[in-house]
């Protein structure tokens, strides 16, 4: 089986922590880090992920919002890295 290298550019509306979490997960899961060049028409994926920075409530509620966003991104990125996205 051929293992194709994926080039990923992470953008986050609202300049939130989601893009930082996504980039850290991508790097951790083996996609590396560099400045990608997209010479053709790339696939565009839109992942609607709640912004944990807008969470309110108790400290536990806010922590839970960050955990939820992190786990949503982790699941999606693992699928992408494994060729299931």
C-alpha positions as CSV (number, residue, x, y, z in Angstrom):
1,X,0.0,0.0,0.0
2,X,1.3,3.5,-0.9
3,X,1.5,6.0,1.9
4,X,0.7,9.4,0.4
5,X,2.0,12.5,2.2
6,X,-0.8,14.9,3.1
7,X,-0.3,18.6,3.1
8,X,-2.5,20.3,5.6
9,X,-3.3,24.0,6.3
10,X,-5.3,24.6,9.4
11,X,-7.4,27.8,9.6
12,X,-9.7,28.8,12.4
13,X,-12.3,31.4,12.3
14,X,-12.2,33.8,15.2
15,X,-8.4,33.2,15.7
16,X,-9.3,30.7,18.4
17,X,-7.4,27.9,20.1
18,X,-8.9,25.3,17.8
19,X,-6.3,25.8,15.1
20,X,-3.5,25.5,17.7
21,X,-5.0,22.3,19.0
22,X,-5.4,20.9,15.5
23,X,-1.9,21.8,14.5
24,X,-0.4,20.2,17.6
25,X,-2.5,17.0,17.0
26,X,-1.4,16.9,13.3
27,X,2.3,17.2,14.3
28,X,1.9,14.6,17.1
29,X,0.2,12.1,14.8
30,X,3.0,12.2,12.3
31,X,2.1,14.8,9.6
32,X,5.1,16.9,10.4
33,X,5.5,20.6,10.2
34,X,6.4,22.8,7.3
35,X,4.9,25.5,5.1
36,X,2.7,23.6,2.7
37,X,2.5,24.5,-1.0
38,X,-0.7,23.6,-2.8
39,X,0.1,23.6,-6.6
40,X,-3.3,22.3,-7.6
41,X,-6.9,22.4,-6.4
42,X,-6.8,21.0,-2.9
43,X,-9.6,19.2,-1.1
44,X,-11.2,21.6,1.3
45,X,-12.7,20.1,4.5
46,X,-14.8,22.2,6.9
47,X,-15.1,20.9,10.4
48,X,-17.5,22.8,12.5
49,X,-16.1,22.6,16.0
50,X,-17.5,24.5,18.9
51,X,-15.2,27.3,20.1
52,X,-14.2,26.3,23.7
53,X,-12.9,29.9,24.3
54,X,-16.5,31.0,24.3
55,X,-17.5,28.5,27.0
56,X,-18.9,29.8,30.2
57,X,-19.9,28.4,33.5
58,X,-17.8,26.7,36.2
59,X,-14.2,25.7,35.7
60,X,-15.4,22.1,35.1
61,X,-17.8,23.3,32.4
62,X,-15.0,25.3,30.6
63,X,-12.5,22.4,30.9
64,X,-15.2,20.1,29.5
65,X,-15.7,22.4,26.5
66,X,-11.9,22.3,25.7
67,X,-11.9,18.5,26.2
68,X,-14.8,18.1,23.8
69,X,-13.2,20.3,21.1
70,X,-9.9,18.5,21.5
71,X,-11.5,15.1,21.2
72,X,-13.5,16.1,18.1
73,X,-10.4,17.4,16.4
74,X,-8.4,14.3,17.4
75,X,-11.0,12.0,16.0
76,X,-11.2,13.9,12.7
77,X,-7.4,14.2,12.3
78,X,-6.8,10.6,13.1
79,X,-9.3,9.7,10.3
80,X,-7.5,12.1,8.0
81,X,-4.1,10.7,8.7
82,X,-5.4,7.2,8.3
83,X,-7.0,8.0,4.9
84,X,-10.6,7.8,6.1
85,X,-11.5,11.5,5.7
